[in-house]
Amino acid sequence: MVNASKQPNINLYTYSDIVEFSGIPGNYKVKIRKNPRYIDESKCTGCGLCTSKCPIKIPDEFNRGIGDRCAVYIPFPQAVPKYAVIDKSVCIDCKNCQRICPAEAVDFEQEPQYIDINVGAVIVATGYDEYPIIETNEYNYGLYPDVITQIELERMLSPIGPTDGHVYRISNGEIPNTIVMIQCVGSRSVKELPYCSGVCCNVALKNAQLLKQEYPDMDVVLFYIDIRTTDKGNEEYYRRIRDTGIRMIRGKVGEVLEDPETKMLKIRAFSSLTGDIIKLNADLVVLSTGMIPSKGTIEIIDLMGLAKGPNGFLTEIHGCLSPQETNNMGIYICGAAAGPKNIPYSVSTALAAASKAATLLSHDTINQELLIAEVKEELCMGCHRCEKLCYYEAIKVGENNIAIVDDLKCKGCGVCATSCPARAIDLKYYRDKQFIEEIKGISSSEIESIQEAPKIEEE
């Protein structure tokens, strides 16, 4: 991130949103709203002194609510660029930060700025969000403080996290003796997320190993449906972790209850291998939640008119042959914006998307095949059927109630032509008239060949 910020040909617009998007491949017009930080970026040095005098404390989003942040804060230690930001929704205008800032960078009069830029290609890398288990309170998450998620455990295990890399019970701050991990929470369920999120198993194994390294006597129990450790070396990693004393039980956890007196968590589960009902006590329960499309992904779909799959993620033209290309030329997708991915897979798709964008921008002109749809205006009755069926969103009914074809988006698939009830749409070079004349030509040549064929006389 630091290298990207120092690259002279890269402009970073952080704390900003895209509010308008239009144009054609090679000349897309983007309007960016730069939200007010209430901090002058040209003066802020990222010293963090302003945060020391702020009286407001609210849960820290970056640390998943474990630990607090102030109304004025730096989003996370490695933030690039490292500028503070003031959360006006909780700020009480005490002006302590303004008085203490040695660089005089605090500016409460800032307004949103709008920036218009032209770009030749777009790469969408909007990531993912965690499955909102707080809405379902599955396994009493949100009700019992000692039921947390893997991402919350990640923040606790981080050396720069809210607990300096140590794990404690949220309820009383004690080191847990027994930790239970539950896999596929929200994932692989016909009621919630029908797909596998792909990374949860490896994340749980990694965190279990870190726990055993720091706390060798800790009892770590992992309940799973299936351990899925794809990618190079991950199966060997799973076998090695399994031999470190971590208990792995194949089965579903039925319930997690809290003892009102001891505050211990009582686990009841079914082992699919032995057929037994398993009951055990735990100090901490860690839920491996699934991945869902991020809020930014949902917003960009509506703003840019991109296609999405049944699970809400961005969809590509073809998962094998064109995995980074969308139905809009010049717009590419990568990472978890297109579906659950781990870090190596996200990096490889990002490199592929960058290569696609560079290939497009390396040419002065775009070559477009002329096998596209055309509309006979005198026949079109504006029924919108072609518009609804076009996968590439290349045909729209205009204000004059006549369908209009976007030549750059159209791929010549012919769906609109076959669905038009008025026969008002043809494909160039494959018009009905051309087919009829070709059939006539073939039939006439066949008749001539029959007439010219030598007759066989019967004896």
Phi and psi in degrees as a GROMACS rama.xvg file:
@    title "Ramachandran Plot"
@    xaxis  label "Phi"
@    yaxis  label "Psi"
@TYPE xy
-65.0978  -42.9922  VAL-2
-61.9289  -38.9474  ASN-3
-64.5391  -39.1746  ALA-4
-69.3233  -25.6128  SER-5
-91.0776  -9.67084  LYS-6
-70.6232  124.298  GLN-7
-65.2553  -23.5482  PRO-8
-95.1369  9.9661  ASN-9
-114.378  124.533  ILE-10
-106.973  120.745  ASN-11
-97.366  125.183  LEU-12
-113.637  88.8921  TYR-13
-91.1223  161.422  THR-14
53.1608  43.9971  TYR-15
-135.765  160.027  SER-16
-132.179  148.848  ASP-17
-87.4034  124.322  ILE-18
-110.181  -22.6952  VAL-19
-142.536  144.579  GLU-20
-147.431  128.616  PHE-21
-157.564  -178.544  SER-22
107.566  -169.817  GLY-23
-125.716  163.853  ILE-24
-53.9658  133.909  PRO-25
90.6785  -17.0567  GLY-26
-150.543  61.8226  ASN-27
-82.7082  140.705  TYR-28
-108.143  123.881  LYS-29
-123.808  129.666  VAL-30
-106.709  124.539  LYS-31
-111.042  132.724  ILE-32
-101.247  114.573  ARG-33
-90.0257  108.064  LYS-34
-71.3364  147.227  ASN-35
-71.6745  126.526  PRO-36
-84.3704  -19.8483  ARG-37
63.2662  23.675  TYR-38
-133.202  129.446  ILE-39
-76.3562  110.784  ASP-40
-65.0056  -26.135  GLU-41
-74.5627  -14.2586  SER-42
-110.419  -30.894  LYS-43
-64.2463  133.764  CYS-44
-107.07  -2.55146  THR-45
71.7107  26.1851  GLY-46
-72.0115  -25.6691  CYS-47
81.5775  5.98359  GLY-48
-64.7618  -31.0198  LEU-49
-63.9566  -29.5505  CYS-50
-74.1638  -17.3736  THR-51
-77.0411  -19.6054  SER-52
-109.976  3.26737  LYS-53
-78.4544  126.507  CYS-54
-81.783  -10.143  PRO-55
-87.48  133.623  ILE-56
-129.437  123.97  LYS-57
-134.391  160.961  ILE-58
-57.0763  138.444  PRO-59
-82.2378  118.393  ASP-60
-65.0378  -39.4713  GLU-61
-64.0158  -36.2315  PHE-62
-92.4504  16.5777  ASN-63
57.2396  39.3037  ARG-64
82.566  -4.34233  GLY-65
-90.518  104.248  ILE-66
100.909  166.19  GLY-67
-117.761  163.431  ASP-68
-134.162  166.59  ARG-69
-94.6777  177.38  CYS-70
-68.5018  -31.998  ALA-71
-106.659  128.233  VAL-72
-158.111  160.678  TYR-73
-100.742  124.226  ILE-74
-49.2591  -44.5732  PRO-75
-161.153  160.829  PHE-76
-56.5572  -36.1387  PRO-77
-97.6729  23.8011  GLN-78
-59.3373  136.718  ALA-79
-129.291  119.66  VAL-80
-73.093  155.135  PRO-81
-88.3677  78.1586  LYS-82
-116.972  147.837  TYR-83
-76.5544  164.254  ALA-84
-145.05  145.505  VAL-85
-106.908  124.839  ILE-86
-86.0171  99.0198  ASP-87
-68.6429  -18.606  LYS-88
-69.4095  -20.4712  SER-89
-121.654  -6.35527  VAL-90
-67.4596  139.352  CYS-91
-106.477  11.7022  ILE-92
56.9083  40.0132  ASP-93
-77.404  -17.6833  CYS-94
65.8585  15.7702  LYS-95
-61.3627  -41.0582  ASN-96
-64.6445  -37.0817  CYS-97
-67.7115  -37.5658  GLN-98
-72.7331  -32.972  ARG-99
-90.0467  -17.5072  ILE-100
-67.3507  115.79  CYS-101
-70.5647  -22.4669  PRO-102
-91.6563  -1.66876  ALA-103
52.9398  46.1824  GLU-104
-91.7828  -13.8594  ALA-105
-75.8976  126.895  VAL-106
-137.685  99.9792  ASP-107
-77.655  -3.01234  PHE-108
-97.6798  5.59264  GLU-109
-61.5316  145.406  GLN-110
-123.875  158.83  GLU-111
-60.7674  141.384  PRO-112
-110.953  142.722  GLN-113
-115.071  127.807  TYR-114
-122.262  129.276  ILE-115
-104.968  126.338  ASP-116
-132.524  155.034  ILE-117
-111.004  131.416  ASN-118
-129.957  153.383  VAL-119
-89.3364  -29.6278  GLY-120
-147.291  161.353  ALA-121
-132.574  135.47  VAL-122
-116.339  119.629  ILE-123
-94.4554  117.588  VAL-124
-134.39  66.0174  ALA-125
-90.0287  2.12787  THR-126
67.2832  -151.583  GLY-127
-141.244  168.296  TYR-128
-119.662  159.752  ASP-129
-77.7828  141.576  GLU-130
-51.9011  125.685  TYR-131
-74.7255  73.7871  PRO-132
-67.4595  -19.579  ILE-133
-63.6803  -23.6953  ILE-134
-77.9125  -26.2456  GLU-135
-103.619  -17.6159  THR-136
54.3824  34.3081  ASN-137
-62.1067  138.949  GLU-138
55.2705  27.2592  TYR-139
61.7352  28.2119  ASN-140
-65.7611  135.157  TYR-141
91.7869  -19.077  GLY-142
-100.51  -39.3415  LEU-143
-104.465  123.771  TYR-144
-63.3895  -25.3067  PRO-145
-90.6853  12.1306  ASP-146
-104.926  110.57  VAL-147
-125.603  177.519  ILE-148
-106.481  169.055  THR-149
-63.1673  -35.2605  GLN-150
-67.5342  -36.6588  ILE-151
-66.1782  -38.3239  GLU-152
-65.4626  -37.123  LEU-153
-57.5219  -44.4306  GLU-154
-66.3719  -35.1865  ARG-155
-69.3483  -36.1627  MET-156
-77.7223  -14.0201  LEU-157
-70.9488  133.539  SER-158
-60.0498  -24.915  PRO-159
-106.968  19.3124  ILE-160
-82.2318  -175.009  GLY-161
-68.0555  -18.5384  PRO-162
-115.753  15.2591  THR-163
58.4119  32.7132  ASP-164
90.0094  1.91593  GLY-165
-104.357  151.848  HIS-166
-107.237  128.672  VAL-167
-132.116  158.562  TYR-168
-71.7281  135.099  ARG-169
-67.554  -31.4452  ILE-170
-70.8998  -40.1999  SER-171
-133.993  0.671943  ASN-172
76.3831  9.90603  GLY-173
-87.9219  154.865  GLU-174
-73.4448  127.043  ILE-175
-73.1947  143.911  PRO-176
-90.6143  -33.5517  ASN-177
-129.505  127.144  THR-178
-120.509  130.329  ILE-179
-111.213  128.172  VAL-180
-107.398  134.73  MET-181
-118.431  121.268  ILE-182
-89.1413  163.8  GLN-183
56.9075  41.9701  CYS-184
-80.4338  109.838  VAL-185
91.6309  -23.8603  GLY-186
-91.3375  159.196  SER-187
53.3619  43.8438  ARG-188
-131.702  130.978  SER-189
-68.0215  -20.1262  VAL-190
-87.5813  -26.8168  LYS-191
-117.674  -97.6662  GLU-192
-105.826  112.662  LEU-193
-74.726  -10.9875  PRO-194
-102.471  162.804  TYR-195
-87.0342  133.288  CYS-196
-80.3652  -7.42277  SER-197
81.4819  -34.8575  GLY-198
-106.702  -12.8172  VAL-199
-61.9791  -40.2907  CYS-200
-62.9597  -46.8652  CYS-201
-67.3256  -36.6747  ASN-202
-63.6208  -43.6854  VAL-203
-63.7777  -41.7472  ALA-204
-63.3825  -41.8163  LEU-205
-64.3629  -45.5212  LYS-206
-67.258  -35.7975  ASN-207
-62.7293  -39.9097  ALA-208
-64.7608  -43.1307  GLN-209
-61.8689  -37.9476  LEU-210
-64.8489  -43.0614  LEU-211
-68.8533  -29.7099  LYS-212
-69.0257  -40.9113  GLN-213
-84.1347  -34.7772  GLU-214
-125.695  81.2973  TYR-215
-58.8667  -28.7551  PRO-216
-88.8073  -2.00143  ASP-217
-71.8171  139.359  MET-218
-92.8254  113.444  ASP-219
-110.544  121.901  VAL-220
-118.448  131.016  VAL-221
-121.408  117.302  LEU-222
-95.8474  129.729  PHE-223
-140.29  158.865  TYR-224
-89.5016  -55.6526  ILE-225
-145.635  136.745  ASP-226
-84.6722  115.578  ILE-227
-112.459  102.964  ARG-228
-119.329  74.7364  THR-229
-78.2992  177.994  THR-230
79.6036  164.346  ASP-231
-63.4338  125.532  LYS-232
81.2194  -7.58319  GLY-233
-73.361  -32.5019  ASN-234
-67.0879  -40.1072  GLU-235
-65.2188  -38.0679  GLU-236
-62.158  -41.8992  TYR-237
-60.8567  -44.4372  TYR-238
-63.8882  -37.6196  ARG-239
-69.439  -41.2501  ARG-240
-65.0104  -38.5835  ILE-241
-60.7089  -27.917  ARG-242
-89.0927  4.64204  ASP-243
-92.1524  3.55822  THR-244
100.925  3.69876  GLY-245
-77.8451  126.27  ILE-246
-80.7711  126.915  ARG-247
-119.13  122.075  MET-248
-121.478  121.658  ILE-249
-83.5202  112.776  ARG-250
165.629  168.352  GLY-251
-99.412  139.496  LYS-252
-83.9387  126.62  VAL-253
-81.5582  -41.9731  GLY-254
-157.877  155.414  GLU-255
-127.747  116.999  VAL-256
-122.288  153.625  LEU-257
-108.598  130.82  GLU-258
-71.3293  120.912  ASP-259
-64.3779  -21.1787  PRO-260
-92.9988  -53.9235  GLU-261
-88.3303  -14.1225  THR-262
64.4152  13.6424  LYS-263
-74.6931  148.741  MET-264
-93.399  128.324  LEU-265
-102.364  122.847  LYS-266
-106.395  132.544  ILE-267
-126.175  123.882  ARG-268
-141.086  165.634  ALA-269
-116.298  126.811  PHE-270
-88.9924  117.734  SER-271
-76.3022  -12.8176  SER-272
-87.3822  -39.4672  LEU-273
-104.254  -16.9994  THR-274
77.6712  12.5312  GLY-275
-95.1725  153.889  ASP-276
-89.3461  124.048  ILE-277
-106.137  130.816  ILE-278
-124.575  130.554  LYS-279
-152.939  162.328  LEU-280
-104.17  146.416  ASN-281
-138.821  149.391  ALA-282
-87.2968  -30.7094  ASP-283
-143.712  135.367  LEU-284
-116.195  128.798  VAL-285
-115.394  123.333  VAL-286
-101.961  127.281  LEU-287
-90.1682  95.937  SER-288
-86.794  157.623  THR-289
-81.2311  178.499  GLY-290
-108.858  135.165  MET-291
-125.798  163.613  ILE-292
-58.0258  139.145  PRO-293
-72.1523  163.563  SER-294
-59.7936  -38.1557  LYS-295
-65.2498  -35.2945  GLY-296
-63.2188  -45.195  THR-297
-63.0539  -40.5733  ILE-298
-67.202  -40.4443  GLU-299
-71.6386  -28.5761  ILE-300
-62.1539  -46.1317  ILE-301
-70.342  -37.7923  ASP-302
-72.7095  -41.3461  LEU-303
-101.033  -2.57628  MET-304
68.1114  37.6858  GLY-305
-88.2469  158.676  LEU-306
-87.5066  147.667  ALA-307
-127.506  154.199  LYS-308
-86.6927  -178.331  GLY-309
-63.3345  -21.3597  PRO-310
-93.4394  0.680426  ASN-311
94.9077  -10.9973  GLY-312
-78.4261  159.906  PHE-313
-62.9418  143.728  LEU-314
-114.332  144.331  THR-315
-94.2994  171.535  GLU-316
-63.8553  -47.5312  ILE-317
-149.028  126.74  HIS-318
-61.3806  -26.9  GLY-319
-102.559  -45.6443  CYS-320
-88.1293  -31.3765  LEU-321
-137.629  65.2442  SER-322
-72.6033  -15.914  PRO-323
-107.658  -8.46082  GLN-324
-94.3943  140.117  GLU-325
-101.096  179.25  THR-326
-73.5662  -3.24803  ASN-327
-107.198  119.184  ASN-328
-59.8809  136.085  MET-329
88.9808  -1.58383  GLY-330
-117.004  121.394  ILE-331
-122.88  156.806  TYR-332
-126.238  152.868  ILE-333
-155.024  167.814  CYS-334
65.7612  -153.611  GLY-335
-74.9889  -1.20013  ALA-336
-63.5971  -27.8734  ALA-337
-97.448  -2.43132  ALA-338
146.959  167.506  GLY-339
-58.0763  131.146  PRO-340
-147.837  151.407  LYS-341
-88.1607  -178.443  ASN-342
-66.0063  -48.8205  ILE-343
-58.6022  -41.6306  PRO-344
-65.6387  -39.1063  TYR-345
-64.6255  -40.5478  SER-346
-63.8948  -44.7045  VAL-347
-64.7649  -39.4599  SER-348
-69.4934  -32.825  THR-349
-65.9897  -41.8792  ALA-350
-63.4176  -39.7632  LEU-351
-65.8525  -42.1523  ALA-352
-64.9067  -40.1884  ALA-353
-63.5061  -38.6068  ALA-354
-64.3109  -41.4472  SER-355
-62.7478  -44.3202  LYS-356
-64.8735  -41.3686  ALA-357
-65.1758  -37.5261  ALA-358
-63.0267  -42.9358  THR-359
-65.0433  -43.6693  LEU-360
-78.6409  -10.7585  LEU-361
-78.7504  -8.2613  SER-362
-106.769  145.408  HIS-363
-78.3716  -25.5804  ASP-364
-129.568  156.497  THR-365
-107.293  124.363  ILE-366
-89.5045  120.163  ASN-367
-118.449  127.013  GLN-368
-67.965  137.814  GLU-369
-82.7408  6.39679  LEU-370
-79.2694  79.3876  LEU-371
-133.38  168.142  ILE-372
-78.6257  152.189  ALA-373
-138.03  147.646  GLU-374
-110.713  131.886  VAL-375
-86.6651  104.282  LYS-376
-60.5521  -33.279  GLU-377
-69.6438  -18.2329  GLU-378
-101.955  -23.9216  LEU-379
-65.378  133.139  CYS-380
-115.44  11.8716  MET-381
62.7176  43.2051  GLY-382
-82.0495  -11.4409  CYS-383
72.2098  4.64955  HIS-384
-64.144  -44.2685  ARG-385
-62.5637  -37.7552  CYS-386
-64.3557  -39.1318  GLU-387
-72.0344  -30.7712  LYS-388
-91.6725  -17.8673  LEU-389
-69.1297  116.56  CYS-390
-68.3863  -29.9703  TYR-391
-93.5049  2.23166  TYR-392
51.3541  41.9823  GLU-393
-95.1197  -5.85179  ALA-394
-131.23  130.132  ILE-395
-134.026  146.734  LYS-396
-85.9424  121.398  VAL-397
-81.9763  -173.545  GLY-398
-65.4173  -27.8762  GLU-399
-85.3574  12.6238  ASN-400
64.5211  30.3017  ASN-401
-121.725  134.774  ILE-402
-68.7761  139.56  ALA-403
-124.501  133.692  ILE-404
-99.9507  130.984  VAL-405
-85.8266  109.103  ASP-406
-61.0241  -31.976  ASP-407
-79.6376  -28.2154  LEU-408
-85.9501  -29.8172  LYS-409
-66.621  132.905  CYS-410
-108.679  3.57552  LYS-411
68.7691  32.3919  GLY-412
-75.0645  -25.9593  CYS-413
88.5382  4.06917  GLY-414
-62.0229  -42.0966  VAL-415
-65.0805  -38.762  CYS-416
-66.1721  -39.9182  ALA-417
-76.6151  -21.0543  THR-418
-94.9456  -11.8869  SER-419
-70.692  118.465  CYS-420
-71.4718  -20.9997  PRO-421
-96.6938  1.88679  ALA-422
52.8928  42.0144  ARG-423
-93.2277  -3.47989  ALA-424
-120.208  133.345  ILE-425
-126.817  162.274  ASP-426
-99.6951  131.024  LEU-427
-57.6254  135.85  LYS-428
74.3192  -4.50399  TYR-429
-133.267  38.7213  TYR-430
-70.538  155.176  ARG-431
-56.8697  -40.4421  ASP-432
-61.0155  -40.2606  LYS-433
-66.4873  -41.4467  GLN-434
-61.9597  -43.0239  PHE-435
-62.6928  -44.8028  ILE-436
-65.6061  -36.4072  GLU-437
-67.1775  -39.5344  GLU-438
-64.2417  -41.2758  ILE-439
-61.6067  -41.8899  LYS-440
-63.8391  -41.3575  GLY-441
-65.9927  -44.149  ILE-442
-66.3322  -39.036  SER-443
-66.9619  -38.2263  SER-444
-67.1079  -34.4432  SER-445
-66.2885  -41.0295  GLU-446
-63.5831  -43.19  ILE-447
-63.3838  -39.6139  GLU-448
-66.6678  -34.471  SER-449
-68.7552  -40.9345  ILE-450
-67.6193  -35.3723  GLN-451
-83.7279  -8.63463  GLU-452
-66.5399  139.47  ALA-453
-64.548  137.146  PRO-454
-81.613  141.006  LYS-455
-101.063  115.93  ILE-456
-85.541  137.814  GLU-457
-86.2506  137.551  GLU-458
